[in-house]
Amino acid sequence: MRISALADAVGLPVATVKFYLREGLLQPGVATSATQASYDESHVRRLRLVRALIGSVGLSVQQARAILELVDDPGDDLYSTLGRAVGALPPAVERREGDDPYPRARAALAALGQVFDPEYAAVAQLESALAAAESAGMPISDERLQAYGDLLRKLAAFDLERMPDEPHAAVEYTVLGTALYEPVVVALRRLAHQDEAARRRGIPS
């Protein structure tokens, strides 16, 4: 298909598709002349993914490129690849140095019985989030931490039990699942709050 048909297939302007091509987010088509190329279903799938990462998830072009590079070339270590993917996702948090740069995150993970790896980007993200709650006068309580941790561990187990066996597919599933499903988790939590408040007020669902 030509680039106009590709754009129509995913509901994007041709100019946007050309921009994604220039930025390397979309692989080039097969050249059919000096000024034209042909595209196929692999381009449709990739373009839908790019649109989801940038348009729906809200990643920047740079963040989306980092995620897609991991999908295209995941390497051999799924753990390391997932860590790099988490580092490419918001919120952007700079790594800290020192003997104990993440004391809140370390204590929280110890209370939950979870692994503490200061090189894993989510540790810095957790430290920043806990510090923000603390500075606002709403530090997370032990009870809340345990409740959140227990539920999210079950969610993690659900996700990992469904991971494909093939290494490349496993990386794509994990990296894209992190990028695309985390906004779903946040939205469902907010909607659950709304639903629970409505039920407590006697408002029928």
PASEBA-1860 file (N, C-alpha, C; in nm, 3 decimals):
! residues 205
1> MRISALAD> 0.084/-0.120/0.000/0.000/0.000/0.000/0.088/0.125/0.000 ~ 0.034/0.234/-0.050/0.107/0.359/-0.050/0.092/0.427/0.085 ~ 0.169/0.532/0.108/0.170/0.596/0.239/0.034/0.657/0.272 ~ -0.040/0.701/0.171/-0.173/0.757/0.197/-0.267/0.650/0.249 ~ -0.257/0.528/0.192/-0.342/0.418/0.240/-0.299/0.374/0.380 ~ -0.169/0.376/0.405/-0.119/0.343/0.539/-0.174/0.442/0.642 ~ -0.169/0.570/0.609/-0.221/0.672/0.699/-0.371/0.652/0.724 ~ -0.445/0.622/0.617/-0.589/0.600/0.631/-0.618/0.478/0.719
9> AVGLPVAT> -0.534/0.374/0.709/-0.558/0.250/0.783/-0.551/0.271/0.933 ~ -0.474/0.370/0.977/-0.460/0.393/1.121/-0.521/0.526/1.164 ~ -0.579/0.600/1.070/-0.647/0.724/1.105/-0.554/0.837/1.143 ~ -0.441/0.846/1.074/-0.346/0.955/1.100/-0.323/1.035/0.973 ~ -0.291/1.163/0.986/-0.255/1.242/0.868/-0.125/1.189/0.805 ~ -0.115/1.202/0.675/0.007/1.160/0.606/0.129/1.232/0.662 ~ 0.113/1.360/0.697/0.226/1.436/0.751/0.277/1.375/0.881 ~ 0.187/1.322/0.963/0.228/1.259/1.088/0.303/1.129/1.061
17> VKFYLREG> 0.255/1.052/0.964/0.324/0.928/0.928/0.465/0.958/0.878 ~ 0.477/1.061/0.796/0.609/1.100/0.745/0.700/1.145/0.859 ~ 0.642/1.213/0.957/0.721/1.256/1.073/0.773/1.136/1.150 ~ 0.689/1.034/1.171/0.732/0.914/1.240/0.840/0.840/1.161 ~ 0.829/0.842/1.030/0.933/0.783/0.946/1.066/0.856/0.964 ~ 1.061/0.989/0.962/1.183/1.068/0.977/1.247/1.046/1.114 ~ 1.163/1.028/1.217/1.214/1.010/1.353/1.258/0.868/1.381 ~ 1.239/0.778/1.284/1.282/0.640/1.302/1.189/0.556/1.386
25> LLQPGVAT> 1.068/0.605/1.414/0.971/0.527/1.491/0.902/0.423/1.404 ~ 0.896/0.449/1.276/0.832/0.360/1.179/0.939/0.317/1.078 ~ 0.948/0.187/1.054/1.048/0.137/0.962/1.014/0.179/0.819 ~ 1.115/0.206/0.735/1.089/0.248/0.596/1.016/0.139/0.518 ~ 0.942/0.182/0.417/0.878/0.088/0.327/0.976/0.041/0.220 ~ 0.925/-0.044/0.132/1.004/-0.093/0.020/0.996/0.008/-0.093 ~ 1.110/0.061/-0.135/1.111/0.163/-0.240/1.056/0.108/-0.371 ~ 0.963/0.181/-0.430/0.908/0.143/-0.561/0.950/0.241/-0.669
33> SATQASYD> 1.001/0.356/-0.628/1.055/0.455/-0.720/1.143/0.549/-0.639 ~ 1.193/0.651/-0.704/1.280/0.744/-0.632/1.206/0.822/-0.525 ~ 1.076/0.835/-0.536/0.999/0.918/-0.443/0.886/0.843/-0.373 ~ 0.869/0.714/-0.399/0.757/0.640/-0.342/0.805/0.509/-0.281 ~ 0.726/0.458/-0.187/0.756/0.331/-0.123/0.625/0.257/-0.097 ~ 0.636/0.127/-0.077/0.520/0.043/-0.050/0.525/-0.005/0.095 ~ 0.409/-0.011/0.158/0.399/-0.050/0.299/0.305/-0.168/0.313 ~ 0.321/-0.246/0.421/0.237/-0.364/0.441/0.178/-0.366/0.581
41> ESHVRRLR> 0.123/-0.481/0.620/0.055/-0.490/0.750/0.150/-0.473/0.868 ~ 0.279/-0.504/0.849/0.374/-0.483/0.958/0.387/-0.334/0.989 ~ 0.375/-0.251/0.887/0.380/-0.106/0.908/0.253/-0.057/0.976 ~ 0.140/-0.118/0.941/0.013/-0.081/1.006/0.022/-0.112/1.156 ~ 0.073/-0.231/1.188/0.083/-0.271/1.329/0.178/-0.178/1.405 ~ 0.293/-0.149/1.345/0.390/-0.063/1.411/0.335/0.078/1.431 ~ 0.265/0.129/1.329/0.211/0.263/1.337/0.102/0.272/1.444 ~ 0.023/0.169/1.457/-0.078/0.167/1.564/-0.012/0.167/1.700
49> LVRALIGS> 0.099/0.097/1.712/0.172/0.094/1.837/0.231/0.232/1.868 ~ 0.291/0.295/1.769/0.347/0.429/1.788/0.238/0.527/1.830 ~ 0.124/0.519/1.762/0.012/0.608/1.795/-0.033/0.586/1.939 ~ -0.038/0.460/1.982/-0.080/0.430/2.119/0.019/0.485/2.221 ~ 0.148/0.466/2.195/0.250/0.511/2.289/0.252/0.663/2.302 ~ 0.239/0.732/2.189/0.248/0.878/2.190/0.113/0.943/2.216 ~ 0.010/0.894/2.147/-0.121/0.959/2.158/-0.199/0.920/2.281 ~ -0.198/0.791/2.316/-0.280/0.744/2.428/-0.203/0.743/2.560
57> VGLSVQQA> -0.083/0.685/2.559/-0.004/0.679/2.682/0.057/0.814/2.714 ~ 0.085/0.893/2.610/0.139/1.027/2.632/0.290/1.034/2.639 ~ 0.359/0.935/2.582/0.503/0.940/2.580/0.552/1.043/2.479 ~ 0.669/1.097/2.503/0.733/1.184/2.405/0.789/1.098/2.292 ~ 0.829/1.163/2.184/0.892/1.090/2.074/1.016/1.017/2.124 ~ 1.095/1.083/2.208/1.217/1.023/2.259/1.186/0.901/2.347 ~ 1.085/0.911/2.432/1.048/0.799/2.518/0.995/0.683/2.435 ~ 0.910/0.713/2.337/0.856/0.608/2.250/0.968/0.540/2.173
65> RAILELVD> 1.065/0.619/2.126/1.177/0.561/2.052/1.256/0.465/2.140 ~ 1.278/0.504/2.266/1.352/0.418/2.358/1.279/0.286/2.381 ~ 1.147/0.292/2.396/1.068/0.170/2.414/1.075/0.082/2.290 ~ 1.058/0.141/2.173/1.058/0.065/2.048/1.196/0.005/2.020 ~ 1.302/0.075/2.057/1.437/0.019/2.038/1.455/-0.105/2.124 ~ 1.397/-0.107/2.243/1.406/-0.224/2.328/1.325/-0.340/2.270 ~ 1.210/-0.309/2.211/1.129/-0.413/2.148/1.202/-0.471/2.027 ~ 1.265/-0.384/1.948/1.334/-0.429/1.827/1.463/-0.505/1.859
73> DPGDDLYS> 1.532/-0.464/1.964/1.660/-0.526/1.999/1.666/-0.546/2.150 ~ 1.595/-0.648/2.200/1.579/-0.663/2.345/1.701/-0.714/2.418 ~ 1.795/-0.774/2.349/1.907/-0.834/2.420/1.867/-0.967/2.480 ~ 1.955/-1.023/2.560/1.933/-1.157/2.614/1.880/-1.158/2.757 ~ 1.881/-1.044/2.824/1.847/-1.039/2.966/1.714/-0.965/2.982 ~ 1.605/-1.039/3.002/1.473/-0.980/3.016/1.468/-0.884/3.134 ~ 1.531/-0.922/3.246/1.530/-0.838/3.366/1.591/-0.702/3.338 ~ 1.707/-0.703/3.273/1.775/-0.578/3.240/1.695/-0.495/3.140
81> TLGRAVGA> 1.636/-0.563/3.041/1.559/-0.492/2.939/1.437/-0.425/3.000 ~ 1.368/-0.496/3.089/1.253/-0.436/3.155/1.295/-0.316/3.239 ~ 1.409/-0.325/3.305/1.458/-0.212/3.383/1.482/-0.091/3.296 ~ 1.538/-0.112/3.177/1.561/0.000/3.086/1.429/0.056/3.035 ~ 1.331/-0.030/3.015/1.199/0.016/2.970/1.133/0.103/3.077 ~ 1.141/0.060/3.201/1.084/0.137/3.312/1.152/0.272/3.321 ~ 1.283/0.274/3.297/1.356/0.400/3.301/1.315/0.497/3.192 ~ 1.261/0.443/3.082/1.217/0.529/2.971/1.076/0.583/2.991
89> LPPAVERR> 1.006/0.527/3.088/0.867/0.568/3.111/0.859/0.679/3.216 ~ 0.755/0.763/3.206/0.736/0.863/3.311/0.694/0.796/3.441 ~ 0.722/0.858/3.557/0.786/0.988/3.570/0.938/0.979/3.558 ~ 0.997/1.079/3.495/1.142/1.083/3.480/1.204/1.124/3.613 ~ 1.290/1.039/3.666/1.355/1.064/3.796/1.504/1.038/3.780 ~ 1.585/1.133/3.824/1.729/1.114/3.816/1.777/1.018/3.924 ~ 1.872/0.935/3.887/1.930/0.844/3.985/2.012/0.921/4.087 ~ 2.010/0.873/4.210/2.086/0.936/4.317/2.210/0.855/4.347
97> EGDDPYPR> 2.309/0.923/4.405/2.433/0.857/4.445/2.444/0.863/4.597 ~ 2.535/0.785/4.650/2.557/0.787/4.794/2.545/0.648/4.854 ~ 2.568/0.641/4.985/2.565/0.512/5.053/2.424/0.455/5.062 ~ 2.326/0.540/5.078/2.186/0.494/5.091/2.096/0.596/5.022 ~ 2.095/0.598/4.888/2.024/0.704/4.818/1.871/0.688/4.818 ~ 1.822/0.569/4.850/1.677/0.545/4.843/1.626/0.484/4.973 ~ 1.635/0.556/5.085/1.599/0.496/5.214/1.451/0.463/5.225 ~ 1.363/0.549/5.171/1.219/0.523/5.180/1.181/0.400/5.097
105> ARAALAAL> 1.232/0.395/4.975/1.202/0.281/4.888/1.257/0.152/4.947 ~ 1.380/0.158/5.001/1.440/0.040/5.061/1.355/-0.012/5.176 ~ 1.310/0.079/5.263/1.229/0.039/5.378/1.094/-0.016/5.333 ~ 1.034/0.048/5.234/0.903/0.003/5.186/0.913/-0.136/5.125 ~ 1.015/-0.159/5.044/1.030/-0.289/4.980/1.065/-0.397/5.081 ~ 1.142/-0.360/5.183/1.173/-0.456/5.289/1.046/-0.496/5.364 ~ 0.959/-0.397/5.390/0.833/-0.426/5.459/0.744/-0.518/5.376 ~ 0.754/-0.506/5.244/0.673/-0.590/5.155/0.740/-0.723/5.124
113> GQVFDPEY> 0.866/-0.739/5.167/0.938/-0.862/5.137/0.977/-0.873/4.991 ~ 1.000/-0.758/4.925/1.035/-0.757/4.784/1.182/-0.723/4.764 ~ 1.234/-0.763/4.650/1.374/-0.740/4.617/1.400/-0.589/4.607 ~ 1.516/-0.548/4.659/1.558/-0.408/4.649/1.681/-0.402/4.560 ~ 1.666/-0.345/4.441/1.775/-0.330/4.345/1.786/-0.183/4.310 ~ 1.880/-0.110/4.370/1.887/0.035/4.348/1.917/0.073/4.203 ~ 1.961/-0.024/4.121/1.986/0.005/3.980/1.857/0.003/3.899 ~ 1.752/-0.053/3.953/1.624/-0.063/3.882/1.553/0.071/3.890
121> AAVAQLES> 1.514/0.126/3.775/1.464/0.264/3.770/1.342/0.288/3.858 ~ 1.259/0.187/3.875/1.137/0.206/3.954/1.168/0.233/4.101 ~ 1.286/0.195/4.148/1.324/0.224/4.286/1.336/0.375/4.307 ~ 1.402/0.442/4.213/1.412/0.589/4.222/1.275/0.653/4.209 ~ 1.190/0.596/4.123/1.055/0.649/4.108/0.974/0.633/4.236 ~ 0.990/0.519/4.302/0.920/0.497/4.429/0.971/0.591/4.536 ~ 1.101/0.608/4.544/1.159/0.700/4.643/1.103/0.840/4.624 ~ 1.098/0.886/4.500/1.046/1.020/4.471/0.900/1.032/4.510
129> ALAAAESA> 0.822/0.929/4.479/0.679/0.932/4.511/0.655/0.932/4.661 ~ 0.729/0.849/4.733/0.714/0.844/4.879/0.757/0.975/4.943 ~ 0.864/1.035/4.891/0.911/1.163/4.944/0.809/1.273/4.919 ~ 0.745/1.271/4.803/0.644/1.372/4.771/0.524/1.361/4.864 ~ 0.479/1.237/4.889/0.366/1.217/4.980/0.403/1.263/5.122 ~ 0.525/1.233/5.161/0.571/1.272/5.295/0.578/1.424/5.310 ~ 0.631/1.492/5.208/0.645/1.637/5.217/0.511/1.708/5.213 ~ 0.409/1.642/5.155/0.274/1.699/5.152/0.197/1.673/5.280
137> GMPISDER> 0.260/1.604/5.376/0.193/1.574/5.502/0.104/1.451/5.496 ~ 0.123/1.369/5.392/0.043/1.247/5.378/0.133/1.127/5.355 ~ 0.224/1.098/5.449/0.313/0.982/5.430/0.231/0.854/5.423 ~ 0.278/0.761/5.342/0.203/0.636/5.326/0.215/0.554/5.454 ~ 0.103/0.507/5.502/0.102/0.429/5.626/0.143/0.285/5.597 ~ 0.183/0.214/5.702/0.219/0.073/5.687/0.101/-0.007/5.633 ~ -0.018/0.025/5.682/-0.138/-0.047/5.639/-0.166/-0.024/5.490 ~ -0.155/0.101/5.446/-0.179/0.132/5.305/-0.072/0.068/5.216
145> LQAYGDLL> 0.053/0.077/5.261/0.161/0.017/5.185/0.138/-0.132/5.166 ~ 0.099/-0.200/5.271/0.075/-0.344/5.262/-0.042/-0.376/5.171 ~ -0.149/-0.296/5.182/-0.266/-0.320/5.098/-0.231/-0.300/4.951 ~ -0.162/-0.191/4.920/-0.122/-0.166/4.782/-0.028/-0.275/4.732 ~ 0.071/-0.309/4.815/0.170/-0.407/4.775/0.110/-0.543/4.748 ~ 0.018/-0.587/4.834/-0.045/-0.719/4.816/-0.123/-0.726/4.685 ~ -0.199/-0.620/4.657/-0.280/-0.620/4.535/-0.192/-0.615/4.410 ~ -0.088/-0.534/4.414/-0.003/-0.519/4.297/0.084/-0.642/4.274
153> RKLAAFDL> 0.119/-0.712/4.379/0.193/-0.838/4.362/0.106/-0.940/4.288 ~ -0.023/-0.946/4.322/-0.115/-1.035/4.251/-0.126/-0.997/4.104 ~ -0.129/-0.867/4.078/-0.136/-0.819/3.940/-0.009/-0.857/3.865 ~ 0.106/-0.844/3.929/0.233/-0.881/3.866/0.237/-1.031/3.836 ~ 0.188/-1.112/3.929/0.186/-1.257/3.907/0.094/-1.291/3.791 ~ -0.020/-1.226/3.783/-0.113/-1.248/3.671/-0.044/-1.219/3.538 ~ 0.027/-1.106/3.533/0.094/-1.067/3.409/0.203/-1.167/3.371 ~ 0.287/-1.204/3.466/0.402/-1.289/3.435/0.361/-1.432/3.403
161> ERMPDEPH> 0.250/-1.478/3.459/0.202/-1.612/3.427/0.160/-1.623/3.281 ~ 0.130/-1.512/3.218/0.085/-1.510/3.079/0.194/-1.467/2.981 ~ 0.316/-1.457/3.029/0.427/-1.417/2.944/0.459/-1.527/2.843 ~ 0.478/-1.492/2.717/0.515/-1.593/2.617/0.650/-1.656/2.650 ~ 0.671/-1.779/2.601/0.797/-1.849/2.627/0.910/-1.801/2.537 ~ 0.878/-1.762/2.415/0.981/-1.719/2.320/1.042/-1.588/2.369 ~ 1.175/-1.580/2.380/1.240/-1.465/2.444/1.201/-1.329/2.384 ~ 1.203/-1.317/2.252/1.172/-1.187/2.191/1.027/-1.148/2.219
169> AAVEYTVL> 0.936/-1.245/2.209/0.795/-1.218/2.238/0.775/-1.184/2.385 ~ 0.854/-1.246/2.472/0.844/-1.217/2.615/0.885/-1.074/2.645 ~ 0.991/-1.028/2.580/1.036/-0.890/2.600/0.931/-0.793/2.548 ~ 0.879/-0.818/2.429/0.777/-0.729/2.373/0.654/-0.725/2.463 ~ 0.611/-0.841/2.512/0.495/-0.850/2.601/0.518/-0.770/2.729 ~ 0.637/-0.784/2.787/0.667/-0.720/2.914/0.685/-0.570/2.898 ~ 0.765/-0.530/2.798/0.793/-0.389/2.779/0.668/-0.313/2.739 ~ 0.597/-0.365/2.639/0.476/-0.295/2.593/0.364/-0.304/2.696
177> GTALYEPV> 0.359/-0.417/2.768/0.258/-0.428/2.872/0.279/-0.324/2.981 ~ 0.405/-0.299/3.015/0.435/-0.196/3.113/0.392/-0.059/3.063 ~ 0.425/-0.028/2.938/0.393/0.104/2.883/0.244/0.124/2.862 ~ 0.176/0.020/2.814/0.037/0.037/2.771/-0.066/0.007/2.881 ~ -0.031/-0.082/2.975/-0.131/-0.122/3.075/-0.125/-0.040/3.203 ~ -0.011/0.022/3.234/-0.006/0.101/3.356/-0.109/0.214/3.357 ~ -0.131/0.286/3.246/-0.238/0.387/3.247/-0.376/0.327/3.273 ~ -0.396/0.201/3.230/-0.523/0.133/3.257/-0.540/0.111/3.407
185> VVALRRLA> -0.432/0.070/3.473/-0.437/0.047/3.618/-0.471/0.175/3.692 ~ -0.408/0.285/3.653/-0.434/0.414/3.718/-0.580/0.456/3.698 ~ -0.629/0.444/3.575/-0.767/0.485/3.546/-0.867/0.397/3.622 ~ -0.842/0.266/3.628/-0.932/0.176/3.700/-0.933/0.207/3.850 ~ -0.819/0.244/3.906/-0.815/0.281/4.048/-0.902/0.403/4.073 ~ -0.891/0.503/3.987/-0.972/0.624/4.003/-1.120/0.593/3.987 ~ -1.154/0.509/3.893/-1.295/0.473/3.873/-1.347/0.388/3.988 ~ -1.260/0.306/4.047/-1.301/0.228/4.164/-1.331/0.320/4.282
193> HQDEAARR> -1.250/0.426/4.297/-1.277/0.525/4.401/-1.414/0.589/4.380 ~ -1.443/0.626/4.254/-1.573/0.687/4.223/-1.687/0.591/4.255 ~ -1.670/0.465/4.213/-1.775/0.366/4.234/-1.797/0.339/4.382 ~ -1.687/0.327/4.457/-1.699/0.300/4.601/-1.765/0.418/4.672 ~ -1.729/0.541/4.634/-1.791/0.659/4.695/-1.940/0.662/4.663 ~ -1.975/0.629/4.539/-2.116/0.629/4.500/-2.194/0.525/4.579 ~ -2.136/0.407/4.597/-2.204/0.301/4.672/-2.227/0.344/4.818 ~ -2.129/0.412/4.875/-2.142/0.454/5.014/-2.245/0.564/5.031
201> RGIPS> -2.274/0.633/4.923/-2.378/0.736/4.925/-2.513/0.682/4.879 ~ -2.518/0.553/4.849/-2.642/0.490/4.806/-2.680/0.517/4.663 ~ -2.582/0.561/4.581/-2.611/0.588/4.441/-2.597/0.457/4.364 ~ -2.702/0.413/4.295/-2.695/0.285/4.222/-2.597/0.292/4.106 ~ -2.533/0.180/4.078/-2.437/0.175/3.968/-2.509/0.152/3.836
END
